[in-house]
Amino acid sequence: MGAKRLVVLVAGLWLGCTETAARPPALPCPDGSSCAGANPNTTGGGGGGGGGDGGVVTTDVGLSRYNVGGSVVVLNQLPPTATVSRTALSGWTIRAVDDTSTTALTNPDGTFTLTGVLPTFADGGVPVIGVRAVSASRATFGAFREVRAGGGSVTLETFGSERVLEAVSGQGGAPSADLGHVAVLITEAADPSLGVSGVVIDASSASTTFYDSDLIPGQLTPSVAGTGARGFALVLNVPAGDDANGSSVTLRVQLTGGTPTPASMTVRVFPNTISWTSVRVAR
């Protein structure tokens, strides 16, 4: 064996035996909520115990696949309230957007399971999974969430197109089925049940941001004052690319008297789909 070949072989063996970092950094979930989305379904590597991190793989995380469980529901109130009605949606297609071979259909009770999903990685090496619910009818928007691969389940919430139209038409809004939409929930870090008012969302792509109204419940308005007491924003009509690949939009969160986390985020969008994300505000 030549000297050069021997060096290459030794280097290859050394790299093959090197583990990744012992544990990905303990970051908030990409959607700002508690971790949701999967139970580890390891196909190789992945040594070490799960600990209390919601099932994040400890080593060789790139070789692991995950089973994602959850449900799809349509809400009857916009913005959502504590008394919102949820109706299960059956027969919807569920896709892992970065693993196109993985799909499922929702059951009569709206539940679903995606088996053996390969995650992608957020900043810091945290494994995340983008989950999208797609309807055959444009009468109801699809739903998208990006969740951290770990323990728990994910709920994909959406609205009928008529309900969204009712909420924004009074201020000249009209949702398009060819474009994407982003729902942003802004809550207090110390008590996530409380919305934060006065938050302004600035989008990088052509769109209009509507906020919950304290004066007219059930209506959204593009007020320069930002969110109302419920801390809800809907970024309407974002250019969304095609149905297979989608697009993305960067949102900047502006607030006087508080620190939003994240203060800036890139959200994936798809046609006729509501992408959900969350922000926590520390005082």
N, C-alpha and C positions, 0 to 999 in steps of 0.2 A: 504493500500500500504506500503510495507516494506521500511525502511529507505534507503537501498542501491538502490532500484528501483527508489525512489523519487529523489535521487541525480543524477542518470543517466538521468532521464527524464528532470530535470532542465538543466543539462549540454547540452543535445541534443537540447532543445529549444533555449538556448543561442547561440550555434553554428549555428543553422539554421537561426538565425536573424542577424548574423554578416555579414557585407558586405566586399567585397574585397577592395583593395586600390582604392581610388577615381578615379585614372586615371593611366594607364600604363605609364612608363617613356617615354619621347619623344625621342625615338631612331631613327637613320636612318633606312630606310627599309632594310630588310635582303638582298635584291639583290643590295643594294647600290644606287638604283634609287629613283625617287619620288614614293610615295606610290601608289599602284595600287591593284586592285583585287576584290573589293566587295562593296555592299551596305548592311548594317546590316539587317538581317531578324531575329529579336529577337524572341525566343520561350519561354523565361521566364527571370525574373530578369531584368538586364540591365537598371537600372534607370539612370536619368541624361541626360543632353543634349549632342549633338554630338560635339559642339564646332568646332574649326578649325583644327582638327587633322585627317581629311580624313575619318571620320566615325568610329574611334576606340571606342569600347564600354566602358562606364565609370565605371559600376559596374556589378558584377556577370557575367563577360565576358565569363566564362565557360559555361553558359547556352544559349549562343547566336549562331545562325547559320548565314551564309552569302550567298548572291547570287553573284556569280563570273561571270563577263562578259568579253569577249575579242575576239581575232581573232587569226588565225594561218596563217602565210605567209612563203613562201620559198624565199630566197634571191639569187640573181644571182652573187654576188660578195663576195669574201672572201680574206681579211677581208672586212666588210661592209664599204661603203663610203657614202658621202652625196647624190650621184646619184644612189645608189643601186636600182635595180628593185625589186618590191615585188609582188608576185603572190599568190592570195588567194587559200587556200586548202580546198576543200569541202569533206564531208564524213569521216573526221578523228574522231577518238574516243578521247574525252577529259575526263580525270580522275582527281578527287581530291585524291591524292595518300594516304592520311591518313584517308579518308572517302570513303572506297571502294564501298559503296552503291550509290555514287553520280557519274554519268557519263552523257555525252551528246555527240552529233554529231555536227560537224561544218556544217553550212549552205553553200549554193553555193558561198556566198561572203566571206567565211572563218570565219564568226562570230559564237559565241557559248554563251550559258548561262548555268552555273551550279547552281542549285537551292538548297538552304538549306544545305550548306557545314559546317561541324563542324571543326573549326580550331584547330591547335596545338599551343603550346606556346614557343616562343624563350626565351632566357635569359632576365630576367626582366619582364616576364609576358606578352610580346607583342604577340598578336594573329597573326599567320601566316598561309598561305594556300599554299600547294605545288600543282601546276597544271601541268599536263603532257598531251601532245598531242601525240597520237600513230597512226601510219600509218599501213595499212595492207601490205604494200610493203616495202622491205628493200632498195629500190632504193632511198628513201628519209629518212633522219634521223628524228626520233621523236624529241620533244623539251620539256624541263622542266624548270620551274621557280618557285621559292619560293617567294611569295609576302606577304606584310603586309595586313591583313584584314582591308579594309577601302574603301574610295571612289575612283572612277576611273575604268579603265579597264586595262587588261593585254594583251600584244601582244607576242605571242609565235613564235619566228623566228627560221628557220632551213635552211638546205642546202641539195641539192641532194648529194648522196654519190659520184657520179662522180666528182662533183665540189670540194669536199673535197680532193679526190684523186689527182686531178690536182694540187691543192695547195701545197700538201706535198710530192708528189712522186719524185720531183726533188731532194729532200734531203733524199730519202730513206724511206719516210713515207708511210704507207698503213693502212687506217682506217678499223677496224674490226666491223662487224655487231653484234658480240657477246659481245662487250665491250662498255663502256661508254666514253663520251668525254665532256670536260668542256671548254666553251668559256668564256674568261675573258676580260672585257672592262676596261681599266685603263685610267681615265681622270683627268684633273685638277679640284680641288674642286671649285676654283674661276670661272672656265668656263668649264662646262662639255662637251662642243663641241670640246675641244682640247684634243688629246691623249697625253700620257706621254711615252717618250722613256726611255730605260735603266732599265726597270722593269723586274726582274727575278722571275719566279714562280717556287717554289719547291714543288713537290707533294709527299705525304706520301706513295702512292701506286705506283707500277711499271707502268710506262707510259713514254711518251716523250712529252715535251712541245715545240711547234712550235710558232714562233713569226712573226709578220708582217715584211716584208722586205722593207727597203728604197731603195734598189738597184734594186729589181725585183718586181714591183707592181703585185698584184694578187698571189704572191707566199709566202709561209710560210717556215721558216727555224728554226732549233733548235740551234740558235746562243747563245753563252755564254754571249753575250752583252745584251740579253733580248729584250724587245719590241722595235719596230721602232717608227716612228713619230705618227702612228695611235693608239698606245697603245693597241694592240690586241694580245692576247695569246690563243692558242688552246692546251689544255692538252689532248693528243691523247691516246686512248686505255687504259683506266682505268678499272681494274677489277670491274665488275658491278653487280655481283650476278645474281639472276634470275629476270625474267621480272616482277613478282608480287611484290617483295620486294626491289629489287635493292640493292645498297650498298652505301658507302660514301667514300670520299677522303678528306684529310685535305690539304689545299694549304697555303703555307707561301709566303708572298709578300715581296720581298727585293728590296730596292731602296736607292741609295746614293743621299743625297741632298733633301729629301722630306719625308713626313710622310704619308704612305698609311693607309687608313681606309676602311675596316679592314686590319690589318697586317697579320692575320691568319683567315681562315674560313674553315668550314666543309661543303662540298657540296654533295648533294645526286646525285647519278648517276644510270642510268638504261641502259640495253643493247640497242644498236642501237639508242641512244638518245643523243642529245646535251643539256647539262645543262648550263644555262646562269647565270653569276654572274658579279658584277661590283665592282670596287675599285675607291675611290676618293683619290687624292693626294694633301695634303696641303703643301705649301712651307713656 
